[in-house]
Amino acid sequence: MPGPAPEGLPAPDDGSLPAQVRDGAERRRLGVYVHVPFCRVRCGYCDFTTYTADELGPQAAASRRGYPGGVSAELDLAVRVLDGAGLPRRAVSTVFLGGGTPTLLPAADLAGVLGSVRDRFGLAAGAEVTTEANPDSVDAGYLAALAGAGFTRVSFGVQSAVPHVLATLDRTHDPARVPEVVAAARAAGLQVSVDLIYGTPGESLADWRRSLEAAVALEPDHVSAYALVVEQGTRLAVQVRRGELAAPDDDDLADKYELADELLGAAGLGWYEVSNWARTPAAACRHNLGYWRGDDWWGVGPGAHSHVGGVRWWNVRHPAAWAAAVEAGRSPAQGREVLGPDERAVEDVLLRSRLAEGLPLDRVPAGARDAVDGLAADGLLDDAAARAGRVVPTLRGRLLSDVVARALTG
C-alpha cells in the first residue's frame, strides 16, 4: 500500500489560495500532472499512490470507470481556484500522465483526460503531452490513438533489460517486447523516453551495462536513470531487513551512475538533470523542468501534489475519498504548506543546482556564496562556470549532489 502522506497545514475545502501566488505569476508556466493510481501488480520497491484491483476490492471497476469524470471535476475546481486567486489565464504548457500505469485505462479515456485539460485551459502552442506506459500495456493501435488525441511523448518503464533484475523488482514485462513498442511509438510520431533503475539487489555492473546498451540500441530521445531507493513500508524493505536481499551499496551506485553517464554520453545523450539525459535540448522533459525551475502545476488525482506560487498541497490518497470530494465540488487536498521568501529561495537553489544549466551565483544565499570556491576546488562545481558567476555541478558534484546542496544553502 502507499506510504504515509506528508504532514502539513489544513487545506481549505474550497481550495482557495493566498494573495502571494499572484507575485510573478506572469513569468511562470502552468503544467498539469494527472495521477492515474491503478496498477496490475504492485512492485516490491514501490511506495507510490497506486492500487491493484485486489487492493481496491469491489470498488476497483467502478474506480476505473469513474476516473475520467473525477479528473474533469477536479479540473473544474482548478479553474475556480486559479481564477479566484486573481491569476492570469494561462494556456497549459505541459501535461504529464503518471502513475501507477495510465495505460491500463482505455486509450479513449486518456484522450478524454487530455480533452478535459484542453477544454478548460487550452494548450499552448507546441505543448508537451506525455504519458507513462509499461511495455506490456500498449500496442501499435493504442499508441496511434494517443498520438491522434494529441499526445507527443511516451515514457516507457523499462527499468532493466535483465530478466533476473526485473524479477527482483516484480516487473512483469518481457524485455524482448520493448523494441517492438518503441518502434510502434515512433511509427505513431511519438517521442520516446526510457526509464531505468540501477542498484537492484543482485544486479552486477555487467547487468547494468547490458541494460544501458539495450536502452541505447533503442535510440531513444530521452533516458531517465534512477538509483533504487529502499522505501520503508515496501516489500523490498522487509526483504532487506530480513537479510533476504542486500541493501543498495553507495559505491556500487556511484560506479553504475558513472557508467550510465559514459555510455549515454557516447550515444549522443547529454545530461541536463542529475538523473536525466536527452538527445537534444528540445527532447528534455519540459514538464519535469517545470518542477526544477519552480513553475506552477496542478496535480489531479489521488495522492497528486500541486504547486502554485510557493503554495504546495497534496491530495487524499484513496481513489474513493478523492472521487467523493471532487464530485461534491470540494478540494481533495489533505494538507498543504505555504513557503515564505527565504524558504522559496533555498528550494530554488536545491532544485536548480541539479541542472546542467545551473543557476546564477546571485541566487545562492549570501551566507553560502563563499562555499562556491571551495566546492569548485574540490571538483564538485565546474570551475570555469563558477568564475563566470554560474553554479554548475561536475560529474563528481552530481554524485555528491546532497553535499553540494547543503553547502549552497548554508
Secondary structure, DSSP 8 states (H G I E B T S, - for coil): --------B---TT----GGGGTTGGGS-EEEEEEE-B-SS--TT--SS-B-HHHHGGGHHHHHHHHHHHHHHHHHHHHHHHHHTT-----EEEEEEEES-GGGS-HHHHHHHHHHHHHHH-EEEEEEEEEEE-GGG--HHHHHHHHHHT--EEEEEEE-S-HHHHHHTT----GGGHHHHHHHHHHTT-EEEEEEEE--TT--HHHHHHHHHHHHHT--SEEEEEE----TTSHHHHHHHTTSS----HHHHHHHHHHHHHHHHHTT-EEEETTEEESSGGGS-HHHHHHHTT-EEEEESTT-EEEETTEEEEE-SSHHHHHHHHHTT---EEEEEE--HHHHHHHHHHHHTTBTT-EEGGGS-GGGTTHHHHHHHTTSB-HHHHHTTEE-B-HHHHHTHHHHHHHHT-
